[in-house]
Amino acid sequence: MFSGGPIPLAPQAFGYNRQHFFMTRPMTQDELKQAVARAALDYVIDGEIIGVGTGSTANFFIDALGPVKHRIKGAVASSDATAARLRSHGIEVFDLNAVERMAVYIDGADEITASGAMIKGGGAALTREKIVASVAQKFVCIADGSKLVTMLGAFPLPVEVIPMARAVVARKLTQLGGQPRLRTKDGQPVLTDNGCEILDVTGLKIHDPKALEVQFNAIVGVVTVGLFAQRGADIALLGTVDGVQTLKF
Ligand code: 5RP
């Protein structure tokens, strides 16, 4: 009766307190993330090594994977944090250099379009995410429905830079119409797992994500731009109040 709709709150017996019976609340963002994380288990190939992304949605996926870890040989992690979480569930973590092929890579996104182009890197793991994803045959993006956008760029575009190149890259990004800002935490630059810094770029209207990815990646001193368009998602599982929606690209 309620399948696909909002979750009923504490249903009471019919005829008693009907008002409470029909009270509903929307699923929280975390519940939507958990729903897509569970749905992603259907894309895990038995006996294989899988690639695993970084962030809160990826963490929910790792937690869902834990109880069925016997299904896989192990995982390649896109960050030190993901590696630690995988290990905490007893899942073997493989060095990417020891892995030639990977059937699937599962990760979240900060924004995704209806054609599968994404902004990623809100969790500062963009470079390793892009590297691990490049080895996978299939990229499954898991996200709550709020991440689906018509045009990328409302979320600040992360650009990982070599620290000594921060200023020169920032000037070039400004010339290209963006407003770069160094990502900091507690007054200090955020350092990626690669020891690099991140410029978050606002003010961009990203009409052609593939072209901008190539253009920004070509700036000397840039390690990786957080546009995943040249190699976008193959499948997106989006959490909505109507259930998990699947987009195929
Ligand atoms: C980390 C990422 C994440 O996938 C992205 O930031 C989404 O995070 P979350 O699942 O916490 O919303 O790209 O670098």
Boltz pocket constraint, residues with backbone or C-beta under 6 A from the ligand:
constraints:
  - pocket:
      binder: B
      contacts: [[A, 53], [A, 54], [A, 55], [A, 56], [A, 57], [A, 58], [A, 107], [A, 108], [A, 109], [A, 110], [A, 119], [A, 120], [A, 121], [A, 122], [A, 123], [A, 124], [A, 125], [A, 126], [A, 129], [A, 142]]
      max_distance: 6.0
